[in-house]
Amino acid sequence: MNKSRNAYQVNDPDFSVSPFTGMTRTHYIESAKYLLERAFTHVKSPDQHIIFPTVPGKTYPRPDDPPWRYRSLEFEGLRRTMALAGPLMHVEPDVEINGIRLRDYYCDHIYNALTPGHQNSVPLPAELPDATYQFTCELGGLCMFLLAMPDIIWPYYTREQQDAMAVTLSNWAHHRTTQNNWRFFNIEILSFLKKNGYEIDEDLLRSHLRWIASYHAGDGWYLEQNYNYYTISMYGVYETVWARAFGDRYWPEMADVYEQNTRKLMQSFLHLFARNGYINMWSRSICYRLWVAGGFPVAFMLKEPQPLDPGFSRRLCSGSILQFITRDDFYENDIPSLGFYGHREYVLQGYSCAASPFTMFMPYLALTLPEDSPFWTAGENEGFWEGLGERSRSTVLDNPGLLLANHGKTGTSDIIPAKVNEENHNYNRLSYNTHFPWEDHSPEGITAMEYCFQSMDPRDLTGRDSVFYLGLSQEQTESENDTFVTPKAVFYNGYRDNVLYRQIIMRQPPNNGSGYTIDLADIVIPGGILRVDRCRMAFEHRLNLGHYGLPHIDGRSPEIQKRELDSAAAIIGCIPGRQVALVVYNGWDSLDSVSHEGRNAEADESTVLYAVRIRNQMSPDMELMISAMLHKTDDTSWGDEELFPVESIELTDIMATGSPNGARITMKDGSTLVVDFDCIDGKRMC
């Protein structure tokens, strides 16, 4: 990490209008300049293209990549830094960074990139094998900025220069794209061209627009491979900019469709964030971090009435920005690292490069809002958090299969996902929390906030049991029983009587029936989740259940203690300002903790508390695994009422519905919960 400079600090905070963050419009401008000043340490003169040092690992380019990948790297740095430079040029047309006037710099380098034949020009599709390329993404993003801020650079070109660049834009606009959010890139380029008087294939534009509308799954969410932040960061931002800049005039019916979809999203949007605005580390493209907070300025681009409380919105938006830019470990080579906080390979995908994280600065689109916008003038407030007290609140989204939990007691928020169709740790954890970022999977079988399964069936030599239980021969290969796996899929089975029902599938070979299924019942309680999970693992096995990981801040291990009360056992882990507790009531054999390296988002070492059960029977009984997974964001000690929230558990062999293995649970606050897995297989949705 480059430690030559300190992280950003809010100078002269204004606590009269922003009592929680001190951030005003002036500080957004100031922090954008600060971030660009660090980025422009890699630009020694106005003629030098902005290129950031390549970071070895998963991300591109790699040494054997074709030349176009290096050209893509160069253009991505130019385009994505416009997430900061564009809004700055909009509010200060003559703004300079490190002595370089941004308008001149971006005008020159974008012209060079889009003029065929220049040494820095992007290739045309015809010059490459027929495929999809990063240039579509970056040119679409560029045109989204130019639609949102038409004043920043386009008027400063001559018509001849514009015509030359339009050739490149048109070639990529009419080229093939991928099936989901990438259609927006073609939409933005095509719309920008038409708005500026260039001929386009209007049928193609309308086709892309209809396709995008078809992806809306409900509740304002769009289906990617899995439901994720692209709903907000791509669909919400791009569709709203398109509607205001183009759609309202040229296709108002479709603009209205997008408007309504974004409004539906805003009904639950605020519940994604912690009380202090922290963003949850969830879904892919994690190095883009706070791009989800781009939904805040979008809300104030919608038509009246605007759907969000402006003071609450700015409080959360500012808190999200400060979550990252105030941390020293956020910066590597003077730019945002490839990670969540510091550089972490496990969160990355191969489509990112060193410049990619700059797309995270979508919240700075707030600077396109007028100075008298309520987003800037309203006093900061804490919205629904002010009335929560120590209660927890659940927001259930049936269509994307998400439960958003806001914990008044701790100020944190959970995303509890379902409808996950792959073993992908960006999505398949039991829960994701704003203050306890998820860890990389541990092949040794103790993974944070996850069930880990190991087959102990003596016949199961390969970890692929499609034929062994039929008595057929199987090729003898090296045993895979020493490895642990995490869920291959997570299904959504509905929310009834304050209980979220899901299923996780631990193995998916052919003919497995329901032999590797765990039926989940999640109950949001103050400061955590009560789990009443029905184990339907058919053969000999071991299961581990991990809690959130605790980072070793400054190399300090957490304090670990164990406690018991009646038939319940608990293990507690404490680091300064944060604690977790795992309490087991039924179906578990033991509790323990383990420390490991290279898995946590915040520190090189971390500790996970976990529960273990081992069943060596040939046909183990179906059993309820009951636990409480609690957390704190202070250093107070755990009282018995807080640590052991369950008063009594009544296990039932057969529920009145005919479903086996249910429970009636009485909590110490006097509330009663019934867990009934009635017809859960038939309620499965993914």
Protein Blocks (a to p, Z undefined) as FASTA:
>chain_A
ZZkbccdddehiafklmmmnopafklmmmmmmmmmmmmmmmpmbfklccdddddedjbdc
dfkbcfklmmmmmmmmmmmmmmmmmmmmmmmmmbceehiafklmmmmmmmmmmmghiakb
ccdfklpccdddfklmmmmmmmmmmmmmmmlmmmmpcfklmmmmmmmmmmmmmmccdfkl
mmmmmmmmmmmmmmnopacdfklmmmmmmmmmmmpggjhiacdfbdcfklmmmmmmmmmm
mmmmmmmmmmmmlmmmmmmmmmmmmmmmmmmpcfkopacdedehklnmmmmmmmmmmmmm
pccddfbdfklmmmmmmmmmmmmmmpfklpgghiacddfklgcfklpcfkbcfklmmmmm
mmmmmmmpcfklmklmpccdehjmlmnmmaccddddfknopacdddfknopacdddehia
bdcfklmpmbdcfklccddddfkopaghiacdddfbfklmnopaklmmnopacdddddfk
lpccddfbdcdebjeehiacddddfbdcehkljmlcccddddddehiacddddddbfbdc
dddddddddddehhiacddddddehjbccdddddehiacddddfehpabdcddddehkaf
kbmbdcddddddddfbfbdcddddddddddddbfbdcdfklmmmcfbdcddfbafkopah
iaddddfkopacdddfehklmmgcZZ
